[in-house]
């Protein structure tokens, strides 16, 4: 949150303002404290934003003045080294996950398959089921325990990383403990047979590596400290997180360009143009690191680079003997468009069901003891295991093996399958030269099942494909959201591939289109369903093209994804946006609606300002910091008509008045009108101090009761001018003077100044105040001291702090008459956290933060606008 008035801090800090019941229903709706509908979830106010905008204060300017060409080149070289290291480490994390997933999965299937073969003759298949349950439940239990250690490690992590790149801090999302629990948890959840993928968590893991590696420190490893002064800001950290997320996509799919576009399209709300090349370089480093080690470990050919990503779709090509075969033709585009429509509908259905499940978990599972979440994960694992086993044993059909399977065998093995086609084909309960099509899909790793649907020349019966799709659809929808690390890409691809293969079989069997290539329809079906679920277009198109290594698929994939997105958007949002909204994160969309331009900055700003003066006593700063939760404060001076009287014998007042421009117009009438909507609630201690002054005289009988309440309730903080406490003799013009705006200072900066004793006495000049360097100001990043942990006995409350060298004197600002679309574009494009609203004569009249630009807040203000009209 930003320094936008005490009214907003009521919902975050009830002890600061116990007057919530006095809010009107409209105000409660805007502040997110109540709902118009039972199912509506409004953005919460306890999410902080990133300080992406540079604070160009005196310490920063000193750094720039000392920066010569050699230092600048050294800094840039260190940044390139960090980017390369992030890519390499992300690739190694992917290698770790892939190695152990393969190890555990092969061990499990080897034991269970041999048991099934023995028990088929002895009639003890129940024992085989128990063995499979033992493996799966153990692995899923371990994955759930890791999530209990770090709850933010649950799920794919893409919604959380999307929020971070959008400018919102999600607690614990980029900690070292998170990536450890994520990487280890996802290998157990995948090996445990859950319908989840490891590609989504790879994006989260890469982002955590990007956030932590350049810092050379971790809260989990407090004893390990390095004197590394670089990249100590949210701006640098967010840029490295962008590179890490792109590297995660590149490692997962072998798609460095797709990873770069993913970071740009799906995550970042603002983009540094110079970052593009670094992100691509990081993605390349991740791809080739993983490729190098996987190719060497699996094939023994070190340096051959045969396996670019964790998920590879293999090579799509027609048989040389079939001269009439084409990967796709112009006629097929019509079918692809229809598949895109169906994929959008299926994706919207998937998202709707998963949203209802997520809400049910939020109400009935999450409030209960953590053990309940583990039990839910075990229940899902138990159900999935039983369904897979029974469906493979009972629902499968025996299909004739294709004579060309051996020729396809070499191609698939070269493209990353750990075993050839014949070994991945399951023959449960089927005679020689036949295979069980349902068991072939269910009793294999998900990547192998996708390759079977893409490249297996043997047919899968329509009944098998329909049942497989239905079961996988329902179970993967149930699974996504439980307390285990889980990705959604692979289950969506597998569902869509089964749907596409089913369409191909129907076209061949009932329409007689024998020339169509089944693998192409499986790929388009996978793209349609995945696009309908996640609603990605540009990056997903490039990712799928790079994964297939077939540029000719560019047009059909792009058309299919666009149609699927448009169809799904007609009903609901993408799955990641849904989960972001369920968490109440104030995410900023790409742009506002057209009708929002009926609002101006003055309609959405927060007019209740908690401010500081250029020269303020320590007791005033401590009082403000302890009674508010704002993260930035305007630095202002008041327009006093009797300044000369205040200047006499008071160095503090003299300093503040000298800092202010001499020729400033007084707008007391306008300020009185604005102040009537203020809802500032000082703490009880400060309120009592004010009450002592107010109670000295009885108000005139003729004075309006509302006027008495306003003057009593909104008395400014005392001790801002320590020698001039509020008096009942002050008029409204004196109480609410126009505030001349001079800059913004962050809470972290004020606390740092107090901790380091940056102040001067009233008998001295402000030039005697100690000066802090930029390195000293950012030394405690990213966890600055808390004001409540400050030892007040070490501070002299009468000392004065000159904040002017450390404030940002030239932040972005807008006029009160600026249209909302212009405010939104400036805020989002520049990555702002606070946007002051300043009138034509330099007086601050309000402040805009991320919460004032959320869709829900703007809708509420638009309704108020219509009611006013």
Secondary structure, DSSP 8 states (H G I E B T S, - for coil): --SS-TTGGGTT-GGG---GGGS-HHHHHHTTSS-SSTT-----S--EE---S----HHHHHHHHH--HHHHHHHHHHHHHHHHHHHHHHHHHHHHHHHHHHHHHHHHHHHHHHHHHHHHHHT-HHHHHHHHHHHHHHHHHHHHHHHHHSGGGSB-SHHHHHHHHHTEE-TTTT-HHHHHHHHHHHHHHHHTT-S-BSHHHHHHHHHHHHHHHTTT-BTTBTT------S--SHHHHHHHHHHHHHHHHHHHHS-HHHHHHHIIIII-SS--TTHHHHHHHHHHHHHHHHHHHHHHHHHS-TT-----SSS--------TT-TT--S--TTHHHHHHHHHHHHHHHHHHHHHHHHHHHHHHHHHTTTS-HHHHHHHHHHHHHHHHHHHHHIIIII--EEE--TTHHHHHHHHHHTT-SS-HHHHS--TT--TTEEEHHHHHHSS-HHHHHHHHHH--S---HHHHHHHHHHHHHHHHHHTTSSSB-BSHHHHHHHHHHHHHHHHHHIIIII--TTS-HHHHHHHHHHHHHHHHH---HHHHHHHHHHHT-GGGHHHHHHHHHHHHHHHHTT---HHHHHHHHTT-----SS--GGGGGSBHHHHSB-----EESEEEHHHHHHHHHH---SEEEEEEE--TTHHHHHTT-HHHHHHHHHS-S-----HHHHHHHHTT------HHHHHHHHHHHTTS---TTS-HHHHHHHHHT---TTTTTT----TT--HHHHT--EEEEEEEEHHHHHHHHHTT--B-TTS-GGGS----HHHHTTTTTS---GGGS-GGGS-TT-EEE-TTTSBTT--EE-TT-BHHHHHHHHHHTT-SEEEEE-TTSBEEEEEEGGGGSHHHHHHHHHHHHHH-
